[in-house]
Amino acid sequence: MKFFRRQQRSGDPAVAGRPRRRRSHLILGALGCGLLGFLIGCYLFFPTAALRDLLTAEVAARSTAQLQIADLNLHFPLGLSASEVVVTEPRLPTPLKIDRLQVTPLWLSLFGSNPGVDLAADLFGGHLTAVFHRSGVFAAQGANLALALPLGDLESLGVATTVRDATISSAAPLRPGTASQAQVVLENFRLTGLTAVGAKKDVLSLGNVTLEASGQGNNFRVEKLSATGGEMTVNGSGSLLLGTSPRSSRLNLSVELKPAANFDPALRDLLTMFAKPAADGTLKLHLTGSLAAPILK
């Protein structure tokens, strides 16, 4: 028995479809090469210096902040990467220095009414990520950020700590209807410069500090404030009214302090002027006033 293979004619659909598929592949390949060439051209010839000047001018025109960018480049896919960024603002105690900042569009949001960007920054020895929308709504998370900030009107007083983990959702600027949430864990929290207020030791270690707060507008409810593992155990709650600057923000906190055995005797005597210790040494105090000039009762 012999088998005969049927010879396909050029008029058959399978044969006729091959040139069309080849043409489609060629067109797609040409479009891909064109797009690749366009992207390469953008990376090679994009006017980053002009964009850097435009960004610094826009920030100066729209706010009281001053922006300095040492280097600005494109990064894949069509985002911006900046290094050695410095933000100077009169309400900040010190200039904000960012080692590296990367901005990438949230592509799906570009088709809506509230486009956003994805931010990633290396600063203070740690890392910060955030999603920010044109409406001002943002969600941010930071880790391992080493901070050293002045505290109060005395230049010698300060706070030094490491933000082990922080998650914050809010909006900038704050509006009356803005809902906010904040959860912060601080490691190795220290008050410094205490000899200026009569302490024998210049540094007071409070160990690990946990803060949980929620807010509506600029009114925040401090649901949890605790410090453990240091020279004094702290538990508190209350409210915080944000001002035009951190130093002008006002406190209304009820706190319980329990000094440890290694607590500075001079500070212990100072605290007993405001409250009588309980049998276990716990003191109940009320903290009011501004962050720049707190009042202890």
VOPAGU-2260 file (C-alpha; in pm, 1 decimal, decimal comma):
REM VOPAGU-2260
SITE   aa  ch    i         X         Y         Z
SITE  MET   A    0       0,0       0,0       0,0
SITE  LYS   A    1     138,2     337,6     -98,5
SITE  PHE   A    2      77,9     663,1      79,0
SITE  PHE   A    3      66,0     982,2    -119,0
SITE  ARG   A    4     136,2    1320,4      44,5
SITE  ARG   A    5    -102,4    1587,9     -67,5
SITE  GLN   A    6      88,1    1877,8    -224,5
SITE  GLN   A    7     -24,9    2215,2     -86,7
SITE  ARG   A    8    -102,2    2473,5    -343,9
SITE  SER   A    9     -17,8    2840,1    -311,5
SITE  GLY   A   10    -385,4    2919,6    -304,3
SITE  ASP   A   11    -446,2    2716,2      12,7
SITE  PRO   A   12    -527,9    2924,9     326,8
SITE  ALA   A   13    -230,7    2783,6     524,4
SITE  VAL   A   14      11,4    2887,3     251,0
SITE  ALA   A   15    -151,5    3223,6     188,7
SITE  GLY   A   16    -143,1    3313,3     558,4
SITE  ARG   A   17     232,9    3275,1     593,6
SITE  PRO   A   18     333,3    3601,7     418,1
SITE  ARG   A   19      79,1    3789,0     629,0
SITE  ARG   A   20     227,6    3648,7     949,2
SITE  ARG   A   21     576,7    3735,9     830,2
SITE  ARG   A   22     468,3    4092,3     756,1
SITE  SER   A   23     305,1    4119,8    1101,3
SITE  HIS   A   24     622,2    3993,6    1267,7
SITE  LEU   A   25     831,5    4240,4    1071,6
SITE  ILE   A   26     601,9    4529,5    1166,9
SITE  LEU   A   27     605,2    4432,1    1535,8
SITE  GLY   A   28     982,7    4392,9    1525,3
SITE  ALA   A   29    1021,6    4734,7    1364,9
SITE  LEU   A   30     794,6    4892,8    1626,1
SITE  GLY   A   31     990,0    4723,7    1905,7
SITE  CYS   A   32    1321,7    4845,0    1766,1
SITE  GLY   A   33    1180,5    5194,1    1725,5
SITE  LEU   A   34    1054,9    5199,1    2084,5
SITE  LEU   A   35    1389,1    5066,9    2210,1
SITE  GLY   A   36    1571,3    5333,8    2012,9
SITE  PHE   A   37    1341,2    5601,3    2153,0
SITE  LEU   A   38    1408,2    5486,6    2510,1
SITE  ILE   A   39    1782,8    5476,8    2450,8
SITE  GLY   A   40    1767,9    5825,2    2301,4
SITE  CYS   A   41    1574,7    5951,3    2605,3
SITE  TYR   A   42    1834,9    5812,1    2840,0
SITE  LEU   A   43    2127,0    5947,5    2640,2
SITE  PHE   A   44    1997,2    6290,1    2547,8
SITE  PHE   A   45    1733,1    6377,1    2810,5
SITE  PRO   A   46    1796,3    6734,0    2938,3
SITE  THR   A   47    1840,7    6641,4    3305,6
SITE  ALA   A   48    2025,8    6964,1    3390,0
SITE  ALA   A   49    1734,7    7174,5    3263,2
SITE  LEU   A   50    1486,4    6956,4    3453,5
SITE  ARG   A   51    1691,5    6992,0    3773,8
SITE  ASP   A   52    1683,8    7370,2    3740,8
SITE  LEU   A   53    1309,2    7359,3    3672,8
SITE  LEU   A   54    1240,3    7146,9    3981,4
SITE  THR   A   55    1441,1    7371,5    4214,6
SITE  ALA   A   56    1269,3    7681,5    4072,2
SITE  GLU   A   57     921,4    7526,1    4111,4
SITE  VAL   A   58     985,3    7430,5    4474,5
SITE  ALA   A   59    1110,1    7782,3    4553,5
SITE  ALA   A   60     809,2    7941,2    4380,0
SITE  ARG   A   61     545,2    7721,0    4547,2
SITE  SER   A   62     683,2    7696,9    4902,6
SITE  THR   A   63     927,8    7840,9    5152,5
SITE  ALA   A   64    1163,8    7547,4    5097,2
SITE  GLN   A   65    1488,8    7550,7    4902,2
SITE  LEU   A   66    1587,5    7242,1    4701,7
SITE  GLN   A   67    1940,1    7144,2    4597,9
SITE  ILE   A   68    2011,3    6842,0    4374,4
SITE  ALA   A   69    2370,8    6740,5    4301,3
SITE  ASP   A   70    2284,4    6484,7    4031,5
SITE  LEU   A   71    1966,0    6394,5    3841,8
SITE  ASN   A   72    1922,4    6106,9    3594,8
SITE  LEU   A   73    1656,3    5896,0    3428,5
SITE  HIS   A   74    1609,0    5539,9    3551,2
SITE  PHE   A   75    1407,7    5252,0    3407,9
SITE  PRO   A   76    1115,5    5260,0    3349,3
SITE  LEU   A   77    1096,4    5633,5    3274,5
SITE  GLY   A   78    1150,4    5746,8    3632,0
SITE  LEU   A   79    1390,3    5991,9    3790,9
SITE  SER   A   80    1684,2    5920,9    4019,9
SITE  ALA   A   81    1854,1    6197,5    4218,9
SITE  SER   A   82    2149,4    6194,9    4456,0
SITE  GLU   A   83    2270,5    6430,7    4729,2
SITE  VAL   A   84    1938,0    6610,6    4765,0
SITE  VAL   A   85    1916,7    6881,6    5033,6
SITE  VAL   A   86    1586,4    7040,5    5142,2
SITE  THR   A   87    1612,1    7357,6    5351,5
SITE  GLU   A   88    1294,6    7486,5    5516,1
SITE  PRO   A   89    1263,5    7750,4    5792,7
SITE  ARG   A   90    1029,0    7529,1    5998,6
SITE  LEU   A   91    1272,4    7236,1    5996,7
SITE  PRO   A   92    1529,6    7234,4    6279,6
SITE  THR   A   93    1802,0    7120,0    6040,8
SITE  PRO   A   94    1827,4    7076,8    5660,7
SITE  LEU   A   95    1690,7    6747,1    5530,3
SITE  LYS   A   96    1965,8    6554,7    5349,7
SITE  ILE   A   97    1870,5    6269,2    5116,8
SITE  ASP   A   98    2150,5    6049,2    4984,6
SITE  ARG   A   99    1943,7    5899,6    4703,0
SITE  LEU   A  100    1590,1    5964,8    4580,7
SITE  GLN   A  101    1404,3    5763,6    4317,9
SITE  VAL   A  102    1066,3    5866,7    4171,0
SITE  THR   A  103     860,1    5634,8    3948,8
SITE  PRO   A  104     508,2    5705,4    3815,3
SITE  LEU   A  105     219,5    5484,2    3924,3
SITE  TRP   A  106     131,4    5397,6    3567,6
SITE  LEU   A  107    -230,5    5288,6    3616,0
SITE  SER   A  108    -307,2    5603,5    3815,7
SITE  LEU   A  109    -202,7    5820,2    3519,6
SITE  PHE   A  110    -531,2    5733,7    3347,6
SITE  GLY   A  111    -737,8    5862,1    3642,1
SITE  SER   A  112    -805,1    6199,9    3801,4
SITE  ASN   A  113    -556,5    6152,0    4087,9
SITE  PRO   A  114    -219,2    6041,6    3945,0
SITE  GLY   A  115      54,2    5936,8    4182,0
SITE  VAL   A  116     418,8    5847,8    4214,2
SITE  ASP   A  117     619,8    5589,1    4400,0
SITE  LEU   A  118     907,6    5735,0    4606,3
SITE  ALA   A  119    1211,4    5554,3    4746,8
SITE  ALA   A  120    1481,6    5735,4    4942,6
SITE  ASP   A  121    1799,2    5654,6    5133,1
SITE  LEU   A  122    1848,5    5900,1    5419,8
SITE  PHE   A  123    1968,1    5912,1    5780,6
SITE  GLY   A  124    2136,8    5576,8    5730,5
SITE  GLY   A  125    1803,5    5404,8    5657,6
SITE  HIS   A  126    1537,4    5369,3    5389,6
SITE  LEU   A  127    1202,6    5537,0    5324,4
SITE  THR   A  128     931,9    5438,0    5074,9
SITE  ALA   A  129     611,9    5627,4    5000,7
SITE  VAL   A  130     320,5    5650,0    4760,4
SITE  PHE   A  131     212,3    6008,9    4695,9
SITE  HIS   A  132     -89,1    6129,6    4494,5
SITE  ARG   A  133    -164,8    6467,4    4339,9
SITE  SER   A  134    -442,6    6523,8    4595,8
SITE  GLY   A  135    -175,2    6516,4    4868,4
SITE  VAL   A  136    -276,1    6178,8    5010,3
SITE  PHE   A  137      26,2    5963,2    5093,8
SITE  ALA   A  138     130,5    5643,3    5269,7
SITE  ALA   A  139     489,8    5611,5    5389,0
SITE  GLN   A  140     703,4    5353,2    5561,9
SITE  GLY   A  141    1052,6    5406,7    5704,2
SITE  ALA   A  142    1309,2    5181,5    5869,5
SITE  ASN   A  143    1646,5    5221,8    6042,4
SITE  LEU   A  144    1648,0    5602,1    6030,5
SITE  ALA   A  145    1901,1    5755,4    6271,8
SITE  LEU   A  146    1773,5    6090,4    6405,8
SITE  ALA   A  147    1929,0    6359,5    6623,5
SITE  LEU   A  148    1703,8    6661,7    6683,3
SITE  PRO   A  149    1707,0    6965,0    6913,2
SITE  LEU   A  150    1443,6    6976,6    7187,4
SITE  GLY   A  151    1300,7    7284,7    7355,6
SITE  ASP   A  152    1435,0    7637,0    7370,2
SITE  LEU   A  153    1766,7    7533,7    7528,5
SITE  GLU   A  154    2013,3    7458,4    7251,1
SITE  SER   A  155    2182,3    7189,8    7458,8
SITE  LEU   A  156    1868,1    6973,6    7491,9
SITE  GLY   A  157    1812,9    6715,9    7222,6
SITE  VAL   A  158    1673,7    6376,9    7122,4
SITE  ALA   A  159    1874,9    6097,2    6963,6
SITE  THR   A  160    1715,1    5773,8    6843,4
SITE  THR   A  161    1679,3    5526,4    6557,8
SITE  VAL   A  162    1342,4    5478,7    6388,6
SITE  ARG   A  163    1329,3    5101,0    6367,3
SITE  ASP   A  164     993,4    5101,6    6190,9
SITE  ALA   A  165     738,3    5370,7    6107,1
SITE  THR   A  166     414,2    5352,9    5908,3
SITE  ILE   A  167     222,3    5674,6    5843,0
SITE  SER   A  168     -79,2    5752,1    5624,6
SITE  SER   A  169    -208,6    6107,2    5591,7
SITE  ALA   A  170    -217,0    6399,4    5347,9
SITE  ALA   A  171      -9,7    6710,2    5287,3
SITE  PRO   A  172    -122,0    6969,7    5358,8
SITE  LEU   A  173    -354,5    6859,2    5636,9
SITE  ARG   A  174    -717,4    6957,4    5588,8
SITE  PRO   A  175   -1006,0    6945,3    5841,2
SITE  GLY   A  176   -1132,3    6617,9    5693,1
SITE  THR   A  177    -794,9    6447,6    5658,4
SITE  ALA   A  178    -778,2    6109,8    5836,0
SITE  SER   A  179    -432,6    6004,6    5956,4
SITE  GLN   A  180    -274,7    5699,3    6115,2
SITE  ALA   A  181      74,4    5663,7    6262,4
SITE  GLN   A  182     260,3    5371,7    6418,8
SITE  VAL   A  183     623,4    5432,0    6516,9
SITE  VAL   A  184     879,5    5217,5    6697,1
SITE  LEU   A  185    1199,0    5390,0    6815,3
SITE  GLU   A  186    1514,1    5215,3    6933,5
SITE  ASN   A  187    1770,5    5343,7    7183,8
SITE  PHE   A  188    1575,9    5663,8    7254,6
SITE  ARG   A  189    1792,7    5912,8    7447,4
SITE  LEU   A  190    1740,0    6260,5    7591,2
SITE  THR   A  191    2067,1    6454,7    7575,8
SITE  GLY   A  192    2202,7    6775,3    7731,3
SITE  LEU   A  193    2026,3    6722,2    8065,7
SITE  THR   A  194    2305,7    6869,5    8277,9
SITE  ALA   A  195    2178,7    7208,8    8158,1
SITE  VAL   A  196    1858,1    7151,1    8360,6
SITE  GLY   A  197    2028,5    7021,9    8676,0
SITE  ALA   A  198    2082,8    6651,7    8607,8
SITE  LYS   A  199    2403,2    6478,3    8711,0
SITE  LYS   A  200    2413,2    6268,8    8394,5
SITE  ASP   A  201    2393,9    6438,2    8056,6
SITE  VAL   A  202    2207,4    6151,4    7886,4
SITE  LEU   A  203    1885,5    5974,8    7989,1
SITE  SER   A  204    1817,1    5646,1    7810,2
SITE  LEU   A  205    1453,0    5543,6    7767,3
SITE  GLY   A  206    1517,2    5225,7    7568,8
SITE  ASN   A  207    1254,3    5141,1    7307,3
SITE  VAL   A  208     963,6    5381,2    7253,1
SITE  THR   A  209     633,5    5289,9    7084,3
SITE  LEU   A  210     385,1    5548,2    6957,1
SITE  GLU   A  211      40,1    5483,7    6809,3
SITE  ALA   A  212    -176,4    5777,5    6704,5
SITE  SER   A  213    -471,6    5862,8    6482,2
SITE  GLY   A  214    -592,5    6200,3    6368,8
SITE  GLN   A  215    -859,7    6409,5    6202,7
SITE  GLY   A  216    -717,9    6724,5    6049,4
SITE  ASN   A  217    -442,0    6858,5    6273,1
SITE  ASN   A  218    -595,7    6704,9    6588,3
SITE  PHE   A  219    -427,7    6378,6    6684,3
SITE  ARG   A  220    -522,5    6130,0    6952,0
SITE  VAL   A  221    -218,0    5962,8    7108,1
SITE  GLU   A  222    -357,7    5618,0    7182,1
SITE  LYS   A  223     -34,1    5464,7    7306,8
SITE  LEU   A  224     295,5    5608,0    7423,1
SITE  SER   A  225     530,2    5367,7    7598,8
SITE  ALA   A  226     899,8    5334,9    7677,8
SITE  THR   A  227    1059,9    5015,4    7806,1
SITE  GLY   A  228    1409,3    4885,3    7864,2
SITE  GLY   A  229    1563,1    5214,4    7976,6
SITE  GLU   A  230    1625,0    5408,0    8295,7
SITE  MET   A  231    1255,2    5486,3    8325,7
SITE  THR   A  232     935,3    5307,6    8219,8
SITE  VAL   A  233     678,7    5535,4    8054,2
SITE  ASN   A  234     310,0    5480,6    7972,3
SITE  GLY   A  235      87,3    5757,0    7846,0
SITE  SER   A  236    -194,3    5877,5    7622,4
SITE  GLY   A  237    -356,6    6205,5    7528,4
SITE  SER   A  238    -370,8    6445,2    7236,3
SITE  LEU   A  239    -144,7    6642,8    7006,6
SITE  LEU   A  240    -244,8    6955,4    6814,5
SITE  LEU   A  241     -12,2    7007,4    6518,0
SITE  GLY   A  242      98,7    7365,6    6464,7
SITE  THR   A  243     254,7    7545,4    6171,1
SITE  SER   A  244     587,6    7390,4    6276,4
SITE  PRO   A  245     682,7    7091,5    6495,1
SITE  ARG   A  246     806,6    7324,3    6770,8
SITE  SER   A  247     472,4    7508,3    6787,9
SITE  SER   A  248     268,1    7186,7    6812,8
SITE  ARG   A  249      85,7    7156,2    7146,3
SITE  LEU   A  250      73,1    6860,5    7383,7
SITE  ASN   A  251    -188,1    6736,2    7628,1
SITE  LEU   A  252     -61,0    6405,4    7766,3
SITE  SER   A  253    -118,5    6208,4    8083,1
SITE  VAL   A  254     184,3    5992,8    8161,7
SITE  GLU   A  255     296,0    5747,0    8426,4
SITE  LEU   A  256     669,3    5734,7    8497,5
SITE  LYS   A  257     844,3    5464,0    8694,3
SITE  PRO   A  258    1217,5    5532,3    8744,9
SITE  ALA   A  259    1451,5    5233,1    8748,7
SITE  ALA   A  260    1721,8    5175,6    9009,6
SITE  ASN   A  261    1985,4    5344,3    8791,6
SITE  PHE   A  262    1774,1    5659,3    8736,2
SITE  ASP   A  263    1954,8    5989,8    8794,3
SITE  PRO   A  264    1885,6    6092,7    9159,6
SITE  ALA   A  265    1888,9    6461,1    9065,9
SITE  LEU   A  266    1616,9    6405,4    8804,9
SITE  ARG   A  267    1419,9    6192,6    9053,1
SITE  ASP   A  268    1420,9    6479,8    9301,9
SITE  LEU   A  269    1319,3    6719,2    9023,7
SITE  LEU   A  270    1022,1    6502,7    8923,7
SITE  THR   A  271     897,9    6470,1    9283,1
SITE  MET   A  272     849,1    6846,5    9281,3
SITE  PHE   A  273     562,4    6792,4    9034,8
SITE  ALA   A  274     404,2    6473,9    9172,7
SITE  LYS   A  275     421,4    6255,5    9482,0
SITE  PRO   A  276     553,3    5906,1    9408,4
SITE  ALA   A  277     328,2    5606,8    9476,0
SITE  ALA   A  278     442,7    5318,4    9696,5
SITE  ASP   A  279     612,7    5149,9    9397,7
SITE  GLY   A  280     781,6    5476,0    9290,7
SITE  THR   A  281     540,7    5553,5    9003,7
SITE  LEU   A  282     470,3    5920,8    8931,2
SITE  LYS   A  283     159,1    6042,5    8751,9
SITE  LEU   A  284     220,5    6362,7    8556,6
SITE  HIS   A  285      44,6    6587,0    8305,7
SITE  LEU   A  286     245,2    6721,3    8012,3
SITE  THR   A  287     111,4    7029,3    7831,6
SITE  GLY   A  288     244,5    7328,0    7637,6
SITE  SER   A  289     432,1    7324,6    7309,9
SITE  LEU   A  290     708,7    7090,3    7197,0
SITE  ALA   A  291     944,5    7388,0    7215,3
SITE  ALA   A  292     841,9    7471,1    7573,9
SITE  PRO   A  293     667,8    7175,4    7740,7
SITE  ILE   A  294     505,1    7223,2    8080,7
SITE  LEU   A  295     511,0    6942,4    8337,6
SITE  LYS   A  296     243,3    6934,8    8609,7
